[in-house]
């Protein structure tokens, strides 16, 4: 027996009015979480992006300030969260947050779903002048040993200027 789409819409509307769920964007809902001091929390951008991408059907790669923030290379929490995708380019607003999906060439997604891809995108955002020994140390601390080893293998996917930094992150630091 097939459900009437209007009945589903009415049921979702009731759940929204009761505060059990909230509508984030067309076709995407969540169970809202409340913090005792901060109030209603904004959902995680990654979970929204995965839901919009069909949970793995379309590859996504965090990019820009969001990628740098995920790796603790920047304290800036972007209001506009950007992802590279093989799907269509589009802008999705969720409350005060904007999720930008930008279609890109497959080579920019070669390391998607791996820490290497996020590191490459964060470095692309920061540029060579912003790569300090402190940022290399931060990446060494943030990335587990397996991710750092994978980073050394994925260095060939990055632009040439980035490779020495990626290798430096992958190396074990010298103990004094």
HELIX and SHEET records of a PDB file:
HELIX    1   1 UNK A    5  UNK A   17  1                                  13    
HELIX    2   2 UNK A   45  UNK A   52  1                                   8    
HELIX    3   3 UNK A   64  UNK A   70  1                                   7    
HELIX    4   4 UNK A  106  UNK A  109  5                                   4    
HELIX    5   5 UNK A  115  UNK A  126  1                                  12    
HELIX    6   6 UNK A  128  UNK A  130  5                                   3    
HELIX    7   7 UNK A  133  UNK A  142  1                                  10    
HELIX    8   8 UNK A  145  UNK A  154  1                                  10    
HELIX    9   9 UNK A  155  UNK A  157  5                                   3    
HELIX   10  10 UNK A  160  UNK A  170  1                                  11    
SHEET    1   A 2 UNK A  22  UNK A  25  0                                        
SHEET    2   A 2 UNK A  28  UNK A  30 -1                                        
SHEET    1   B 2 UNK A  34  UNK A  35  0                                        
SHEET    2   B 2 UNK A  39  UNK A  40 -1                                        
SHEET    1   C 4 UNK A  60  UNK A  63  0                                        
SHEET    2   C 4 UNK A  80  UNK A  85 -1                                        
SHEET    3   C 4 UNK A  97  UNK A 103  1                                        
SHEET    4   C 4 UNK A  90  UNK A  94 -1                                        
END                                                                             
